[in-house]
Amino acid sequence: MSGLLALLDDVAAIAKVASASVDDVVGQAVKASSKAAGAVVDDAAVTPKYVQGFSPARELPIVWGIARGSLFNKLVILLPVALVLSQFAPWAIAPLLMLGGGYLCFEGVEKIWHALRPSHHAAEAGPDGQMSAAHLEEAKVKGAIKTDFILSAEIMTIILASLPDHMTIWVEAAAMALAGALITVVVYGAVGLIVKADDIGLAMAEKGRLALTRGFGIGIVRAMPKVMTLLLVVGTAAMIWVGGSILVHGAHELGWHLPQEAIRHAAMAVAGAIPVAKGATEWIVTAALDGVVGIAAGSVLVAVTSFAILPLVRLVRRA
């Protein structure tokens, strides 16, 4: 009997430890997710532009395809890579993130260039000058997943940096996985609501029993084109801002402190000159200057790609 009681005590102790570990995982995952809020907002702002131009029936399938790719990015690729690098090569994290930041700057500036000079950028096309709907959808989803990879890398790195040092690698991995999945559900759930808002408004306008409901639905339908345009602008600006901030922070991590220090001092000086909302002002100035860095870096990359790399690739293909 005493042996059975001892066994039950051991089981109870193991269950208590397991319960504490689960609580620790959940608590740290939620806490780490909140630290990545800035990157999450950027991700949510960037994604809706990939759905524009498609029929309403294809909007949610496209969002679901991007969400699946985002989960694959976070849980299958980035999670193990982040854990391995943090254990064996922490020095490599900053340079790798800077490569991703450079890509975001390049893509953001390239989109601005395309908008300013659309005639200079022919889309990939078939014989009739346009891609088929299926190929265009596939290309959009792949492009969105590629952009998501960079933003997800930043999110997972922020999550990793937010976890306490005392956690074991398994608890750390579980917390990162839970936080990554939670963020993905929140981001793409919000994106799904955004892209279907006009359909919801239309249903309210047509089937609402109250005049107020019908009027609200009409207002949503009329507002959504402007909201989508605004999100397109915000998403492009977010790519440039996030890319610039990654480059600035990465340079600081690698020992070049001047850009980050200059931006910090400028932001503090502007905030100090304004009597109210100093914290918000400091954040806005920092984000704006990070964006300036992003535009400068992206412009250089676009110029090098357009006038050096692409001509060289064409020359090699003709040879």
Secondary structure, DSSP 8 states (H G I E B T S, - for coil): -HHHHHHHHHHHHHHHHHHHHHHHHHHHHHHHHHHTHHHHHHHHHHGGGGTTTS-HHHHHHHHHHHHHHHHIIIIIIIHHHHHHHHHH-GGGHHHHHHHHHHHHHHHHHHHHHHHH-GGG------TTSS--HHHHHHHHHHHHHHHHHHHHHHHHHHHHHHS-TTS-HHHHHHHHHHHHHHHHHHHHHHHHHHHTHHHHHHHHHHH-SSHHHHHHHHHHHHHHHHHHHHHHHHHHHHHHHHHHHHHHHHHHHTT--HHHHHHHHHHHHHHHTSSS-HHHHHHHHHHHHHHHHHHHHHHHHHHHIIIIIHHHHHHHHH-
